[in-house]
Amino acid sequence: MFECYECGHQIDEQDVEYECPFCGEDDYGEGFLRCENCDTLYTISGDLWECPYCENEGKTDTPGPDYCECPSCGAVIIGDVCEECGWPDVNQGWLGEEYG
């Protein structure tokens, strides 16, 4: 067991996870550990875990400005614009808007 650097909660080193909570890809390495109290993700050696696919920076509780899920298509957004659909620049239309 080791102590979470964020909140001090004890993390059991036997509870290894492999599926990234952000993008759903599997970590084919040693996996990662999740603090049950604050959801911080750690490597087996106790460093912050970073997904090799979406680079989540070890936190799952609230996505920061570098990561979020696109409200339009659900893809991972890194930065301000979705690389999949172009949100927020995509014409989303307005409720009640009439198309003619």
Backbone hydrogen bonds in HBPLUS format (Angstrom, degrees):
<---DONOR---> <-ACCEPTOR-->    atom                        ^
c    i                          cat <-CA-CA->   ^        H-A-AA   ^      H-
h    n   atom  resd res      DA  || num        DHA   H-A  angle D-A-AA Bond
n    s   type  num  typ     dist DA aas  dist angle  dist       angle   num
A0002-PHE N   A0011-ILE O   3.12 MM   9  5.41 150.2  2.22 139.8 147.6     1
A0011-ILE N   A0002-PHE O   2.76 MM   9  5.41 163.6  1.79 160.7 166.4     2
A0004-CYS N   A0009-HIS O   2.77 MM   5  5.25 164.0  1.79 152.1 157.7     3
A0008-GLY N   A0004-CYS O   2.89 MM   4  4.70 140.8  2.04 124.7 135.0     4
A0015-ASP N   A0012-ASP O   3.31 MM   3  5.93 165.5  2.33 118.3 121.6     5
A0017-GLU N   A0032-PHE O   2.78 MM  15  5.35 169.1  1.79 161.1 165.0     6
A0032-PHE N   A0017-GLU O   2.86 MM  15  5.35 157.2  1.91 150.1 157.3     7
A0027-ASP N   A0018-TYR O   2.73 MM   9  5.02 155.7  1.78 142.3 150.7     8
A0020-CYS N   A0025-GLU O   2.91 MM   5  5.52 173.9  1.91 159.5 158.2     9
A0024-GLY N   A0020-CYS O   2.93 MM   4  4.77 139.1  2.10 126.3 136.8    10
A0033-LEU N   A0042-TYR O   2.74 MM   9  5.05 162.7  1.76 149.6 155.8    11
A0042-TYR N   A0033-LEU O   2.77 MM   9  5.05 161.8  1.80 149.6 155.6    12
A0035-CYS N   A0040-THR O   2.90 MM   5  5.32 164.0  1.93 154.3 159.7    13
A0039-ASP N   A0035-CYS O   2.86 MM   4  4.81 138.7  2.03 136.2 142.6    14
A0041-LEU N   A0058-GLY O   2.56 MM  17  4.57 170.5  1.57 147.7 150.2    15
A0049-TRP N   A0041-LEU O   2.99 MM   8  5.41 169.2  2.01 115.9 119.3    16
A0043-THR N   A0047-ASP O   2.64 MM   4  5.28 157.9  1.69 152.7 160.5    17
A0046-GLY N   A0043-THR O   3.01 MM   3  5.19 160.9  2.05 107.4 113.5    18
A0055-GLU N   A0051-CYS O   2.98 MM   4  4.73 142.0  2.13 129.1 134.9    19
A0067-TYR N   A0064-GLY O   3.21 MM   3  5.63 161.3  2.25 113.1 118.6    20
A0068-CYS N   A0077-ILE O   3.07 MM   9  5.23 136.6  2.27 140.4 149.0    21
A0077-ILE N   A0068-CYS O   2.71 MM   9  5.23 166.8  1.73 170.7 167.0    22
A0070-CYS N   A0075-ALA O   2.84 MM   5  5.32 170.3  1.85 160.8 164.2    23
A0074-GLY N   A0070-CYS O   2.89 MM   4  4.58 136.8  2.08 121.2 132.7    24
A0082-CYS N   A0087-TRP O   2.85 MM   5  5.14 164.1  1.87 155.6 160.6    25
A0086-GLY N   A0082-CYS O   2.89 MM   4  4.82 135.8  2.09 125.4 137.1    26
A0089-ASP N   A0086-GLY O   2.90 MM   3  5.67 142.7  2.04 142.5 137.8    27
A0097-GLU N   A0094-TRP O   3.02 MM   3  5.22 158.7  2.06 129.3 128.6    28
